[in-house]
Amino acid sequence: MHNDFELIYAPKEVHQRLRIADSTFRKWANALKAEGYEFKKEESGNRLFVQRDIEVFEILKQRLDTGQNLKNAASATMMQVQAAAASATTVAVPELLPSSGRSLDVLQDNFTETLLTAIEERVQNAVQNAILPLAAQVAQLTEENRQLAEENREHQKIQNMLSPAISELTAQVAQLTEENRQLSEESREHRRMLPPATDPKAERTERTNEYLTIRRVTIALEQEALEAWAKLPKKERTKSVGLFGSEEDQDKRDWFVKDYCDRYFEDRLRQEFS
């Protein structure tokens, strides 16, 4: 009678309970079937799973965890299941009389307890499957928050270290900006005080005229000096040569001309440019 009320599990419930992927679960079921294990099926042919099937899958999982391949693990699992079935002892249950109402109550209570236990187990599994991902997310968020808090502390520490330097640099920049403004103002003032730039062509013409004027004054003074030299007495202009000869003293003449030009050059040049 107990088997008539045995809970049926969907494939998704089984592989979630085993914590394996759906594709892995199908491979395990096919491996057990290949070794002779029989699963219950719906009329449509879909497999149905009961608590006994889950226990067999858990045995298979334990063998796989030891490093066995799937075929060997499935074969060993079937041998273990068959050995357990062969050694099981059948207990005779006395037939209940129709008047044994208390025995029926006990049977009903046992069934109810078994059903409640199975339901509680399924609820716990569902809650656990729902909580585990949330717990992982909470742990991840907690770690991220810890890292962010650590980064914030590091940033604050760096900011506190750099704050005096930044303030000093800001003051220096402000001072340099003011100095630059003052220098720019002074530069503009100096440019306003400078005479306007001259035309290069006009400047060359002016220099040429100055040169020609100086040259003209020099030539005129040399001519005047030679005329003044010629008016000097002969004895002052000549020097003796031999016993009775004489000639013009050129060194003395050149000195006379140079001295004359030096004495009158500045006054004559001022007159030309006035």
C-alpha positions as CSV (number, residue, x, y, z in Angstrom):
1,M,0.0,0.0,0.0
2,H,2.9,2.3,0.7
3,N,4.1,2.2,-2.9
4,D,0.6,3.3,-4.0
5,F,1.3,6.6,-2.3
6,E,5.0,7.0,-3.2
7,L,5.9,10.5,-4.3
8,I,6.8,11.0,-7.9
9,Y,9.7,13.4,-8.8
10,A,10.1,15.2,-12.1
11,P,13.5,14.9,-13.9
12,K,14.3,18.6,-13.1
13,E,13.7,18.0,-9.4
14,V,16.0,15.0,-9.4
15,H,19.0,16.6,-11.2
16,Q,18.7,19.8,-9.1
17,R,18.7,17.7,-5.9
18,L,21.8,15.9,-7.2
19,R,23.3,19.2,-8.2
20,I,24.1,18.1,-11.7
21,A,23.2,19.4,-15.1
22,D,20.2,18.1,-17.0
23,S,22.4,16.6,-19.7
24,T,24.6,14.8,-17.1
25,F,21.5,13.5,-15.5
26,R,20.2,12.0,-18.8
27,K,23.6,10.3,-19.3
28,W,23.5,8.7,-15.9
29,A,19.9,7.5,-16.4
30,N,20.9,5.9,-19.8
31,A,23.9,4.3,-18.2
32,L,21.9,2.7,-15.5
33,K,19.2,1.6,-18.0
34,A,22.0,0.0,-20.1
35,E,23.0,-2.1,-17.0
36,G,19.4,-3.3,-16.5
37,Y,17.9,-0.7,-14.2
38,E,14.2,-0.1,-14.8
39,F,12.6,3.3,-14.4
40,K,8.8,3.9,-14.1
41,K,7.2,5.6,-17.1
42,E,4.1,7.5,-17.9
43,E,1.7,6.4,-20.6
44,S,3.4,8.9,-22.9
45,G,6.8,7.1,-22.3
46,N,8.4,9.8,-20.1
47,R,10.3,8.6,-17.2
48,L,9.1,9.0,-13.6
49,F,11.4,9.0,-10.6
50,V,10.8,8.0,-7.0
51,Q,12.9,8.1,-3.9
52,R,14.5,4.8,-4.6
53,D,15.7,6.1,-8.0
54,I,17.2,9.1,-6.2
55,E,19.1,6.9,-3.8
56,V,20.5,4.8,-6.7
57,F,21.6,8.0,-8.4
58,E,23.4,9.1,-5.2
59,I,25.2,5.8,-5.1
60,L,26.3,6.3,-8.7
61,K,27.4,9.8,-7.9
62,Q,29.6,8.6,-5.0
63,R,31.3,6.1,-7.3
64,L,31.9,8.7,-10.0
65,D,33.4,11.0,-7.3
66,T,36.1,8.3,-6.6
67,G,37.3,8.6,-10.2
68,Q,35.5,5.7,-11.9
69,N,34.2,6.1,-15.4
70,L,30.5,6.2,-16.0
71,K,30.1,2.7,-17.4
72,N,32.1,1.0,-14.6
73,A,30.3,3.1,-11.9
74,A,26.9,2.2,-13.4
75,S,27.7,-1.5,-13.5
76,A,29.0,-1.5,-9.9
77,T,25.9,0.4,-8.8
78,M,23.6,-2.1,-10.3
79,M,25.5,-5.0,-8.7
80,Q,25.1,-3.2,-5.3
81,V,21.3,-2.6,-5.9
82,Q,20.8,-6.3,-7.0
83,A,22.7,-7.6,-4.0
84,A,20.7,-5.4,-1.6
85,A,17.5,-6.7,-3.2
86,A,18.5,-10.3,-2.9
87,S,19.4,-10.0,0.8
88,A,16.2,-8.1,1.7
89,T,13.9,-10.1,4.0
90,T,10.2,-10.1,3.3
91,V,8.2,-9.5,6.5
92,A,4.7,-11.1,6.5
93,V,2.1,-8.7,7.5
94,P,-1.0,-10.2,9.1
95,E,-4.2,-9.6,7.3
96,L,-6.2,-7.0,9.0
97,L,-9.7,-7.9,10.0
98,P,-12.5,-5.6,9.1
99,S,-13.0,-4.9,12.8
100,S,-9.4,-3.7,13.3
101,G,-10.3,-0.1,13.1
102,R,-7.3,0.9,15.3
103,S,-4.8,-0.8,12.9
104,L,-6.3,1.1,10.0
105,D,-5.8,4.3,12.0
106,V,-2.1,3.4,12.7
107,L,-1.6,2.7,9.0
108,Q,-3.2,6.0,8.1
109,D,-1.0,7.8,10.6
110,N,2.1,6.2,9.2
111,F,1.2,7.1,5.7
112,T,0.4,10.7,6.7
113,E,3.8,10.9,8.6
114,T,5.6,9.5,5.5
115,L,3.8,11.9,3.2
116,L,4.5,14.9,5.4
117,T,8.2,13.9,5.7
118,A,8.5,13.7,1.9
119,I,6.7,17.0,1.4
120,E,8.9,18.7,4.0
121,E,12.0,17.2,2.3
122,R,10.9,18.5,-1.1
123,V,10.1,22.0,0.4
124,Q,13.6,22.1,2.1
125,N,15.2,21.1,-1.2
126,A,13.3,23.8,-3.1
127,V,14.2,26.4,-0.4
128,Q,17.8,25.3,-0.5
129,N,18.0,25.5,-4.3
130,A,16.5,29.0,-4.1
131,I,18.7,30.2,-1.2
132,L,22.0,28.9,-2.5
133,P,22.2,31.2,-5.5
134,L,21.0,34.1,-3.3
135,A,23.6,33.3,-0.7
136,A,26.3,33.2,-3.4
137,Q,25.1,36.6,-4.7
138,V,25.1,38.0,-1.1
139,A,28.6,36.7,-0.6
140,Q,29.7,38.2,-3.9
141,L,28.1,41.6,-3.1
142,T,29.6,41.6,0.3
143,E,33.1,41.0,-1.1
144,E,32.5,43.7,-3.8
145,N,31.4,46.1,-1.0
146,R,34.5,45.3,1.0
147,Q,36.7,45.9,-2.0
148,L,34.9,49.2,-2.7
149,A,35.2,50.3,0.9
150,E,39.0,49.5,0.8
151,E,39.4,51.4,-2.4
152,N,37.5,54.3,-1.0
153,R,39.8,54.3,2.1
154,E,42.9,54.2,-0.2
155,H,41.5,57.1,-2.3
156,Q,40.8,59.1,0.8
157,K,44.2,58.4,2.1
158,I,45.8,59.5,-1.1
159,Q,43.6,62.6,-1.3
160,N,44.6,63.6,2.3
161,M,48.3,63.1,1.4
162,L,47.9,65.2,-1.8
163,S,45.7,67.9,-0.4
164,P,48.5,70.1,1.0
165,A,50.5,69.8,-2.2
166,I,47.5,70.6,-4.3
167,S,46.8,73.7,-2.2
168,E,50.4,74.8,-2.5
169,L,50.4,74.3,-6.3
170,T,47.1,76.2,-6.6
171,A,48.6,79.1,-4.7
172,Q,51.7,79.0,-6.9
173,V,49.6,78.9,-10.1
174,A,47.6,81.9,-8.8
175,Q,50.9,83.8,-8.0
176,L,52.4,83.0,-11.4
177,T,49.2,84.0,-13.2
178,E,49.3,87.4,-11.4
179,E,53.0,87.8,-12.2
180,N,52.3,87.0,-15.8
181,R,49.5,89.5,-15.9
182,Q,51.8,92.2,-14.5
183,L,54.6,91.4,-17.0
184,S,52.1,91.5,-19.9
185,E,50.9,94.9,-18.7
186,E,54.5,96.1,-18.4
187,S,55.4,94.7,-21.9
188,R,52.4,96.6,-23.4
189,E,53.5,99.8,-21.7
190,H,57.0,99.4,-23.0
191,R,55.8,98.8,-26.5
192,R,53.7,102.0,-26.3
193,M,56.8,104.0,-25.2
194,L,59.0,102.7,-28.1
195,P,59.2,104.8,-31.2
196,P,57.3,103.5,-34.2
197,A,59.3,101.2,-36.4
198,T,60.9,102.8,-39.4
199,D,60.6,101.8,-43.0
200,P,63.7,99.7,-43.9
201,K,64.0,101.5,-47.2
202,A,63.8,104.9,-45.6
203,E,66.3,103.8,-43.0
204,R,68.8,102.7,-45.6
205,T,68.3,106.0,-47.4
206,E,68.9,107.9,-44.2
207,R,72.1,106.0,-43.5
208,T,73.3,106.6,-47.0
209,N,72.6,110.4,-46.7
210,E,74.5,110.4,-43.4
211,Y,77.5,108.7,-44.9
212,L,77.5,111.0,-47.9
213,T,77.2,114.1,-45.6
214,I,80.1,112.9,-43.5
215,R,82.2,112.2,-46.6
216,R,81.4,115.6,-48.1
217,V,82.3,117.4,-44.8
218,T,85.5,115.4,-44.6
219,I,86.5,116.2,-48.2
220,A,85.7,119.9,-47.7
221,L,87.8,120.1,-44.5
222,E,90.7,118.4,-46.2
223,Q,90.5,120.9,-49.1
224,E,90.4,123.8,-46.7
225,A,93.3,122.3,-44.8
226,L,95.4,122.0,-48.0
227,E,94.6,125.7,-48.9
228,A,95.6,126.8,-45.4
229,W,98.8,124.7,-45.7
230,A,99.6,126.4,-49.0
231,K,99.4,129.8,-47.3
232,L,102.0,129.0,-44.7
233,P,105.5,130.4,-45.3
234,K,107.7,128.2,-47.4
235,K,110.2,127.5,-44.7
236,E,107.4,126.0,-42.6
237,R,106.2,123.8,-45.4
238,T,109.6,122.5,-46.6
239,K,112.5,120.6,-45.4
240,S,116.2,120.7,-46.5
241,V,117.5,118.0,-48.9
242,G,121.2,117.7,-49.5
243,L,123.5,120.8,-49.1
244,F,121.4,123.4,-50.9
245,G,118.1,121.7,-51.9
246,S,114.6,121.6,-50.2
247,E,111.3,119.9,-50.7
248,E,107.8,119.8,-49.3
249,D,107.6,118.1,-45.9
250,Q,104.7,115.6,-46.7
251,D,104.6,114.1,-43.2
252,K,104.2,117.6,-41.7
253,R,101.5,118.4,-44.4
254,D,99.6,115.2,-43.6
255,W,99.7,116.0,-39.9
256,F,98.5,119.6,-40.5
257,V,95.6,118.3,-42.6
258,K,94.5,115.7,-40.0
259,D,94.8,118.2,-37.2
260,Y,92.7,120.7,-39.1
261,C,90.0,118.2,-39.9
262,D,89.8,117.0,-36.3
263,R,89.5,120.6,-34.9
264,Y,86.6,121.6,-37.2
265,F,84.8,118.3,-38.1
266,E,82.3,118.2,-35.2
267,D,81.2,121.8,-35.7
268,R,80.9,121.5,-39.4
269,L,78.9,118.2,-39.1
270,R,76.5,119.8,-36.6
271,Q,75.9,122.6,-39.1
272,E,75.1,120.1,-41.9
273,F,72.5,118.2,-39.8
274,S,70.9,121.2,-38.1
